[in-house]
Every structure is written in C-alpha cells, then in structure tokens.
Amino acid sequence: MADEAKMDDKTREPISETAEGGERQTRRRGIYLLPNLFTTAALFAGFFAVVSAIQGRYPAATMAIFLAMVMDGLDGRVARLTNTTSDFCKEFDSLSDAIVFGMATALVIYTWSLQYLGEYGWFGGKLGWLAAFLYAACTALRLARFNNLPLTKKSTYFYGLPCPSAAGLTMGFVWTGTDMGLSGAELVIPSLVLTLIAAGLMVSNVRYYSFKEFKGAERVPFTYVIVMVVIFALIALNPPRVLFIGFAIYVASGPALAFRRYLRKRRYRA
C-alpha cells in the first residue's frame, strides 16, 4: 500500500518519502565503534579492579582504575576528532563512569580499608559500608547533575569535583599505602575521612578548572611539551605517590580558589 512504510531488505528499517521531490530516506541503525571501544575498555578495567580487590591484589586494582581514567579521557576526544559523537556514546560513557569511578572505586576502598571499621564495634561496621555507599551514590548524582548542566557551564569549570579525580584521589591513597607496606586496617580513619571528603566535594558547588581549553588539535608553545615530559618523568619515578599528590593538589585547588574568591569579595565590600 502507498501509505504503508516500505521495508529495505538490507536494514529492515522503514523507508519514508519526503514531502518535496519524493526522495527516499533510509534510517539506519548502528553505533560508532571507535569511541565506544575506549568506553568498553574503561568498563572492563573497572570490572577487573573489582575482581582484583576481591582477590586482595590492590595494586593491580588501583592501576586498573587509573587505566580506566585514561580510557575515559580518550573516548570523548576520539569521538570529537573523528566526528563520531552521538547520544548513545554519551549515555554509555556516563553509565560506564558511574560503574567504574563510583561502584568499583567504592568497593576497592571498602575491601582494602573501610571494612576494618567493624573492629570499632557495631556502629563502625555500619559506618564503613555506608561511607562506601555514599561515595558511589555521590558519583551517580555528580554525573546526573553534570549531564543536565547547560553547555555554557561545561566549558571552563566543573561544578563539583569530577568523579575521575575523586577516584584518582582515593585510589592513589590506596596504592600509596600498599606501596609503603601499610595495611588498610592501619589507615582506616584516614580512608574514611578521604572517602567522605571526596564524596562531599563531588556534589558540592565548588568550581574546578576543567582544562578543556587545551585541545590536542591546536598548536601550543614548546614549553608545554617540556612540561608534559617532566610530568611523565615524575610519574615514572614513583607512580603511586606522584599520582596521589597530584590528585590531592587538584582536589584542594577547588576549596582554595573558593576561599580566595571569598576573600576578594570581602575586600571589595569593605
């Protein structure tokens, strides 16, 4: 029938006719493979981190989370460079971040340290898994709020600590502790404080610099290349401590800049 949608034998999708000219338009299903490969790799790294934590291999678990951070940083840039962005990629990336930087990270910090709060009594045991759950929930809330922000607020600053940076802080702490020969039971109180701070900053209104002004496809001064070489050299010297200190500085930069702006406002009013 003329009014019924015609079916294409190749795609099995309805073919509609335009009002002008009667040209045939075929709607094809499919997703872009390249950016989703990086997102899938990040998701796999998060799952591997959980398995490694269950087996007590915490250095491997933390390194898997850091590898997921690299993959998460590449998928969006690859999609923009290859012009393969889509709504599916955005949703898949957001779900992957919630699992990797929320659930997987919370499970690693819980199995390594927070579970030992049970040695402080009934309330301590409850507090341990509640803190881990709060971290995972704040990660999901942070991602949901970011996805609903206007595009104008996603350019220069992040509102709230980005979840990969929160994961870098907590996993850097776990990796540093294991590298120094310290157990999670010995660092249970610092682990609790760090987890709660990271969770609170993710859902706060503290602004963090996004570094989105630096684009890989644009020319930059030669000094930037030297800085990158120095950063990689420092990480190679002692990856656990350098990464932990680096993320700790970034996490502290938000409240520090907020306090600086507060002082400027007071001086202006005075």
C-alpha positions in Angstrom: 0.0 0.0 0.0 1.2 3.5 -0.7 0.5 4.8 2.8 2.4 1.9 4.5 6.2 2.2 5.2 8.3 0.3 2.8 10.9 -2.0 4.1 14.5 -2.1 2.9 15.8 -5.6 2.5 19.2 -4.7 3.8 18.5 -2.8 7.0 14.9 -3.9 7.7 14.1 -0.3 8.6 11.1 1.7 7.4 11.8 4.0 4.4 9.9 7.2 4.3 9.3 9.6 1.4 9.9 13.4 1.7 7.1 15.8 1.0 9.2 17.6 -1.7 10.6 15.6 -4.6 9.6 12.2 -3.2 13.2 11.4 -2.4 13.8 8.2 -0.4 15.4 8.5 3.0 16.6 5.4 4.9 17.1 5.4 8.6 19.9 3.0 9.5 20.6 1.6 12.9 24.1 1.3 14.3 26.7 2.9 16.7 30.1 4.3 16.2 32.6 1.6 17.1 35.8 3.6 17.8 34.8 5.8 20.7 32.7 3.0 22.3 35.8 0.7 22.2 37.5 3.1 24.6 34.5 3.3 26.8 34.2 -0.5 26.9 37.9 -0.8 27.7 37.3 1.6 30.7 34.4 -0.6 31.8 36.5 -3.7 31.6 39.2 -2.1 33.6 36.7 -1.2 36.3 35.4 -4.8 36.4 39.0 -6.0 36.6 39.6 -3.7 39.5 36.7 -5.3 41.5 37.9 -8.8 40.8 41.5 -7.8 41.8 40.2 -6.3 45.0 38.3 -9.4 45.9 41.5 -11.4 45.4 43.5 -9.0 47.6 45.6 -7.6 44.7 45.1 -4.0 45.5 48.0 -2.5 43.4 46.5 -4.2 40.3 43.0 -2.9 41.3 44.2 0.7 41.6 46.2 0.6 38.4 43.1 -0.7 36.6 41.1 2.3 37.8 43.9 4.7 36.6 43.9 2.9 33.3 40.1 3.4 33.1 40.7 7.1 33.7 43.0 7.2 30.6 40.4 5.4 28.5 37.7 7.7 29.8 39.7 10.7 28.8 40.3 9.3 25.3 36.8 8.3 24.3 35.4 11.7 24.2 38.3 13.3 22.4 38.4 10.5 19.8 34.7 11.0 19.2 35.2 14.7 18.7 38.3 14.3 16.5 36.6 11.7 14.3 33.2 13.4 14.3 31.5 10.3 15.7 29.7 11.8 18.7 26.2 10.5 19.4 23.6 10.4 22.2 24.4 6.7 22.6 28.1 7.4 23.2 27.2 10.0 25.8 24.8 7.7 27.7 27.2 4.7 27.5 30.1 6.9 28.8 28.0 8.2 31.7 26.9 4.7 32.7 30.5 3.4 32.5 31.7 6.3 34.7 29.1 5.5 37.3 30.2 1.9 37.4 34.0 2.4 37.2 34.5 5.6 39.3 31.5 5.0 41.5 30.8 1.4 42.3 34.2 -0.2 41.5 36.2 2.5 43.3 33.9 2.3 46.4 34.3 -1.4 46.5 38.1 -1.2 46.3 38.4 1.3 49.1 35.9 -0.7 51.2 37.6 -4.0 50.8 41.0 -2.5 51.4 40.3 -0.4 54.4 36.7 0.7 55.3 35.6 -2.8 56.3 38.0 -2.7 59.2 35.8 -0.1 60.9 33.9 -3.1 62.1 36.7 -3.6 64.7 35.4 -0.4 66.4 32.1 -2.0 67.2 28.6 -2.4 65.6 28.4 1.3 64.6 31.9 1.2 63.0 30.9 -1.7 60.8 27.8 0.1 59.6 29.7 3.3 59.0 32.3 1.6 56.8 29.8 0.3 54.2 27.6 3.4 54.5 30.6 5.6 53.6 31.4 3.4 50.6 27.7 3.6 49.5 27.7 7.4 50.0 30.7 7.6 47.7 29.0 5.6 45.0 25.8 7.5 45.3 27.5 10.9 45.1 29.3 9.7 42.0 26.0 8.9 40.3 24.5 12.2 41.5 27.5 14.1 40.2 27.2 12.5 36.8 23.4 13.1 36.6 23.9 16.8 37.5 26.7 17.3 35.0 24.6 15.8 32.2 21.8 18.3 32.9 24.0 21.4 33.1 23.8 24.0 30.4 26.6 23.8 27.8 27.8 27.2 28.9 28.7 25.8 32.3 30.7 22.9 30.9 33.4 25.0 29.2 36.0 26.3 31.7 35.0 25.0 35.1 33.4 21.9 36.6 30.8 22.5 39.3 31.7 19.9 41.8 34.8 17.6 41.9 34.8 15.4 38.7 34.4 11.7 39.6 37.6 10.6 37.8 39.6 13.0 40.0 37.8 11.7 43.1 38.7 8.2 42.1 42.3 9.3 41.4 42.5 10.7 45.0 41.1 7.6 46.7 42.9 5.0 44.5 46.1 7.0 44.8 45.8 6.8 48.5 45.3 3.0 48.4 48.2 2.5 46.0 50.5 4.7 48.1 49.5 2.8 51.3 50.2 -0.6 49.8 53.4 0.6 48.2 54.6 1.8 51.7 53.7 -1.5 53.2 50.8 -0.2 55.2 47.6 -2.1 55.6 44.1 -0.8 55.2 43.4 -1.5 58.9 46.2 0.9 59.9 44.8 3.7 57.7 41.1 3.1 58.3 40.4 6.5 59.8 42.3 8.5 57.0 40.5 6.3 54.5 37.1 7.2 56.0 37.9 10.9 56.0 39.2 10.9 52.5 36.2 9.0 51.2 33.8 11.3 52.8 35.6 14.4 51.6 35.7 13.1 48.0 32.0 12.2 48.2 31.1 15.6 49.5 33.1 17.6 47.0 31.5 15.7 44.1 28.1 17.0 45.0 29.2 20.5 46.1 29.2 23.7 44.1 32.9 24.1 44.3 34.4 25.0 40.9 37.3 23.1 39.5 39.2 24.0 36.4 38.3 21.7 33.5 41.4 22.1 31.3 39.1 22.0 28.3 40.8 25.0 26.8 43.8 22.8 25.9 42.9 21.0 22.7 45.2 18.4 21.1 44.5 19.5 17.6 45.7 23.1 18.2 49.3 24.4 18.3 50.7 25.1 21.7 54.0 26.6 22.9 57.0 24.4 23.0 57.2 24.8 26.8 54.0 22.8 27.1 55.8 19.8 25.6 58.6 20.2 28.1 56.1 20.3 31.0 54.5 17.1 29.8 57.8 15.3 29.6 58.6 16.4 33.2 55.2 15.2 34.4 55.7 11.8 32.8 59.2 11.6 34.2 58.0 12.3 37.7 55.2 9.7 37.4 57.8 7.1 36.3 59.9 7.8 39.3 57.2 6.8 41.8 53.8 6.4 40.3 51.7 5.8 43.5 53.0 8.9 45.4 53.2 11.2 42.4 49.7 10.4 41.3 48.3 10.7 44.8 50.0 14.1 45.4 48.9 15.3 42.0 45.3 14.5 42.5 45.4 15.8 46.1 46.6 19.1 44.8 43.9 19.3 42.2 41.2 18.3 44.8 42.5 21.0 47.2 42.6 23.6 44.4 38.8 23.9 44.4 38.3 24.9 48.0 41.4 27.0 47.9 40.2 29.0 44.9 36.7 29.3 46.5 38.3 30.7 49.7 40.3 33.2 47.6 37.2 34.4 45.8 35.5 34.8 49.2 38.4 37.0 50.5 38.2 39.1 47.3 34.5 39.7 47.8 35.1 40.7 51.4 37.7 43.2 50.4 35.5 44.6 47.6 32.6 45.1 50.0 34.9 46.7 52.6 
